[in-house]
Amino acid sequence: MARRRSPEPEDEEAGGDFRDPTIVLDDSISVPQGLKDLARKEAEEAPRTPTWGSPAPAKNNVESPPPPSEPATVSDSTQGVGLPELPPEPEDALRGTLPDIKAAGSPQQKRQPELPKPPHYDSADFDKLPRAYTGQFGEIMSLLAHGKAERARTQAEAWRAVDPGQTLALVALGEACRATGDLRRAARAFGSIIDLFPARADLRRFAAGRLASLQERSALDLAIDSAWRAVEQRPDQPSGHHLLATFLLEAGRFEQAFAVLTQALDINFDRRYLAADRILREDAALVAKAWAKSDPSRKEDELWRRLARLGARLEDGPSLRFVLTWESDANDVDFHVRDGEGYHAFYAKPVLPTGGQLYADVRDGYGPECFTVREPAATRAYPYRLSIRYARRGPMGYGMGTLQIIEHDGHGKLRFGHRPFVIMNDGGYLELAEVQPPR
């Protein structure tokens, strides 16, 4: 039975008035060196790969879970704890001859001489859609969107003092602290979500996405630990493996990232997670390419053999990937991508005429969903405007998650961006980012 959706403006072809700050790529820094010893409990303090600018301010709320019986306090520590050891590699991992597999980057898509005329954008159409937030959370996010960071922080601090077990109060406080430049306090607020719900894999992943978005090494270490525990708790959810592997990759911990993906690709995930194996294989290919760049002694053909055993191909071409995950079951968050020439990709029209494709439409929670552009940077249709729409609420009542932006130059150099989000109202619309070309 075909699912029913609430109507979109102009049959999903209308655009929005994208007022969020842009994301600008930085060409100056390459991927850092990875660690060699899987038994080491903490990553070396190597400089992390650059991330894009601060998250776009959200525009709108949500009902929250009840507080625990004993209110939790804000954690004073943002340092990541050690990771459990990974199992050793199979002895025969590198045996066999080099398979005859072509490089991953599919031939560059040639543009049509004349593309169909793109739709007309009218921001008034989006004003008719339900807001993303309501209530006290919505009030604080609205203050942040209008540049009133100090007032938002004061209100968030008061909310947390009255209801210290309220998840959204901690999210609001963390975002207000980020806006005022107090990243340490923001990390403590996001880390307290882990303290409140240590047995909830979904909230561990959500908190990890918030921590990673702070662009601080100590916060990334804590994000890695939280994501690792989430994988231990729910290995059946592919989004956890993807998040953990990409956090490790961002930290330059290539060997651990590759081991995580190797284990994940040995799991038979539920059929509801459409294209999960493809996304994880492409993750592994990016890890291998960055690993080869950082460690010239590890030959590319050696990693090629490892990828072949996973059914993956080496990433030899440039790519721009947008990966959406969300932490609510039995609900549907739709991903929308609009390019600089006015074209629009979403679940019903997954391919952009200018290049780029949405792999699959996950309708029942968690994701991941991935949109990839394999055009060279010089011919991409920048800027890419990324947004989500809450197509169907699940029993939890609200959606929360992370949008990751991963840019690969084709030679092992990577850049990362994280856009965590909360969205509540059925049909609610939220702008997450506008991605600009590299400088």
Secondary structure, DSSP 8 states (H G I E B T S, - for coil): --------GGGGT------S-EE----S-------S-TT-SS--------B-SS--------------SS-----S--------------TTTT-S-------SS-------SS--------HHHHHTS--S--HHHHHHHHHHHTT-HHHHHHHHHHHHHH-TT-HHHHHHHHHHHHHTT-HHHHHHHHHHHHHH-TT-HHHHHHHHHHHHTT--HHHHHHHHHHHHHHHHH-TT-HHHHHHHHHHHHHTT-HHHHHHHHHHHTTS---TTSTTHHHHHHHHHHHHHHHHHHH-TTS-HHHHHHHHHHTT-----S-EEEEEEEE--BT-EEEEEEE-TTS-EEBTTB-B-TTS-EE-----SBS--EEEEE-S-GGGS---EEEEEEEEE--TTSSEEEEEEEEEE-SSS-EEEEEEEEEE-STT-EEEEEEE----
